[in-house]
Amino acid sequence: DAKTTQPNSMESNEEEPVHLPCNHSTISGTDYIHWYRQLPSQGPEYVIHGLTSNVNNRMASLAIAEDRKSSTLILHRATLRDAAVYYCILPDRGNDMRFGAGTRLTVKP
Amino acid sequence: DTGVSQNPRHKITKRGQNVTFRCDPISEHNRLYWYRQTLGQGPEFLTYFQNEAQLEKSRLLSDRFSAERPKGSFSTLEIQRTEQGDSAMYLCASSVTGTRNTEAFFGQGTRLTVV
């Protein structure tokens, strides 16, 4: 299974952009890159996913490096409600998702 | 649709007792997953179903654990002879197909405390 590496924690100020990095140097050509987040005391929730091209949705943007060995989740204006653990995941050939420790994002008012 | 529903939300049990959790996925979702999460860790994969067939089980799923999805709809996870190490949040998720190119929807989880 392709593995991902994320920083343990990051801090951001409210209403500023946040760039959450993820390294996945062993990614294969058909691996999709998924991001989920987990707010305190809740189950994980889907944020965004992509294959090669950058992706945008109402929650965030996903920037994928040209060689696909890294990606960045971009929150354009962080709010206090964005404080969560963010997981970068590459679902394996079995189509199940293996979570790492993720990045704990703290948003300061 | 109300999303993935898990019951109970909290369960306290004495060591050695059996417990059963239920997960109701989003209707018409073929895939159903079980995860376990301990404090400060990411969710750990336990098992998943494609309709009623259990397709993969993690090594974490000891003989004391059993999961079923009898009619391809709801699922149950049973833990026999609970141990204190079983204390964790048990999460269920469902998806239309495999999660490679689609999103999974998670329930709120069942928090198990073994005393």
Interface residues (C-beta under 8 A of the other chain):
Chain A: Y32 H34 Y36 Q42 G43 P44 E45 Y46 H49 L51 V85 Y87 P91 G94 N95 D96 M97 R98 F99 G100 A101 G102
Chain B: V4 R31 Y33 Y35 Q41 G42 P43 E44 F45 Y48 L55 E56 L91 A93 T97 G98 T99 R100 N101 E103 A104 F105 F106 G107 Q108 G109
